[in-house]
Amino acid sequence: MSVAVTEKSKTEQFSEKTLQIINHAALALMMSIGHRTRLFDTMADLPPATSGTIADAAGLNERYVREWLGAMVTGGIVEFDAALDEYRLPPEHAACLTRAASPNNVAVTTQWVGVLGTAEDAVVEAFRHGRGAVAHRCAHDRMRPRPSCRCPSARRNRARRRSRGVRHARRRCRG
């Protein structure tokens, strides 16, 4: 009888672990969204604020910001004061999630979860044929701006690569 209970206990523990993995992966995607939309940076500069104030400060849609904030509160990333209907990014969390925290900005790394997800089909096919997997053609859009991108970050990165004598071939996105 104790063996069956132990096995059930191990099964329950493993089931909880797999659900936790799924929840953490979803939270990582939401953290990537927070990084890419600069919501973490915006919140770090604001006092506790409503979702509308945060959305306005970030120049984003309030409904989507409110849904994102719900995920961040559930994940323990952002704090919520229900009495005041205000959200707050604690400074100790901002120290790991904002661009000002670089090189300790963990949020930037969460982008890899989405990038790896786009490569899943190619990797599954590689398991079948054994020839290797070609990286998704659009992954560079998320992690490194395209050569034609004119944003300040892209210009700085191109200038940095040129100063080191690094040249990259220009490829068109076919994804």
N, C-alpha and C positions, 0 to 999 in steps of 0.2 A: 504493500500500500504506500509506503513512504517513497518508493521509487517512482510511482505514478505521480505523486504530488511533486517530487523533485523535478521530474520531466516537465510537468505542467508549469511549474515555476520557471524553469529555464525557457520554456516556450514563451511564456508571458514576458519574461525579461527580454528575450530576443525581439519579440513583437514590438515592445515599447522602444527598443533601440532603433528598429527600422523606421518606426513612425517619427522618432526624434531626428533621424537622418533626413527624412523627407521634409520635416518642418524646418530644419536648419538650412536645407538647400533652398527652400522657398524664401526664407528670411534673407539668405545671401543674395538672391535675385532682387529682393526689395531694397537691400542695402546698396546694390549696384545702381538701382534707379535713383536712390537718394544721392549717390555720388554724381551720377551723370546729369541730374537735374540741378545739382548744387544745393539741394535742400539741406544737407548737413551743414554746408558753409553758411547758408542763410540763417538757419536756426542758431548756429553758434554765435552769430552777431546780434540776435534778438533776445530781449527778455522773454519770460513766459508769454505765449501768445496763442490766440485762437487759430484755427485752421485757415480762416479767411485772411487774417493778418499775415500768416506765413506764406500763403499762396500769393497774395499781393506783393509781398517783399521779394518773392522768387520769380514773379511774373508767370505764374502757372495757374492752371485751372483748379479752383477750390475743391471741387468734388473729388478729383483724383488725389490731391494733396491730403484731403481728409481720409480717404481710403488707405493711402500710404502710411499716414500717421497711425491709423488703427493697427496696421501690421507692425509698425515700429514699437508701439506701446505693448502689444501682445508679446513681442520678442524681447522686451526689456531693454530696448535701445533708447527709447524716448520715454519721458515721464509725462503723466497726464493728471491734471487737477480737475476732477469732475465738478467740483463746486464752482470753479471759475471758468470751466470749459477751455482750459489753457494747456498747451503742450510746451515741454521744455527739453532741450538736449543738454544733459548735465555736462559740465566742463570736462570731467574725467572721461566722458564718452567722446566729446568733441576732440580731445587730444589724440584719439585714434581714428577719427572718421572724417576729418576735414583736410582740405588742401594745405592749410596752415600747419598741419601736423606732419607734413612730409619730412622725412622719409618714413614716418610711422603711420601713414594713412593706410589703414587696413581696408577701407571701403573701396579703394581703387582696385585692389586685388579681387574683390568679389565679382568684378566684371568677367573673370575667367569662367565662372560657373555658366553664364549665358553663352560664352564663346565655345566652351566645351560641349554644351548642349547642341549647338548648331552642327558640330562635327559628328554627332552620334551615328547618324545614318551611314556616313562614309566609313566609320570605324566598324560598324556591324558588317558592312559589305566586305571590308578587308578581312574580317574573320572568315568569311566564306571563300574568298578567292586568294587570300594570302599575299596580295601584291602591295599592301600598304594602303594607307588612307591619305588622300589629298586634303589638306586643311580647307575648311570652308572658305570660299572666295571672298565672302563679305566680312570675315572676322576682323580684318584690318580696319574696318569702319569704326568698330567699337574701341579697339585698343590703340590704334595709331591712325591719325587722320589720313585721308587719301591724298595723293600728290597734288591734286587740284584744289584741295581745301585751302581757304584763305583766312581761317581763324588765327588769332595771335599764337595760340599754342602750336598749331601746325607750322607756322612760319618759324617759331623759335626752334622747334625740333629739326626742321630742314636745315636751318642755319647751323645748328649744333653738329649735325651729321656732315655737312659740307666742311666745317672747320676741322673735322677729324679725317677728311678725305674719303668719307664713306658715300658712295653713290648707290642708289637703289633704282632698279629698273621700274619704269612706270608700267603698271598693268591696269587694264580696264576691269571694272567690276562686272562680272557676268552672272552674279548670284541672284 
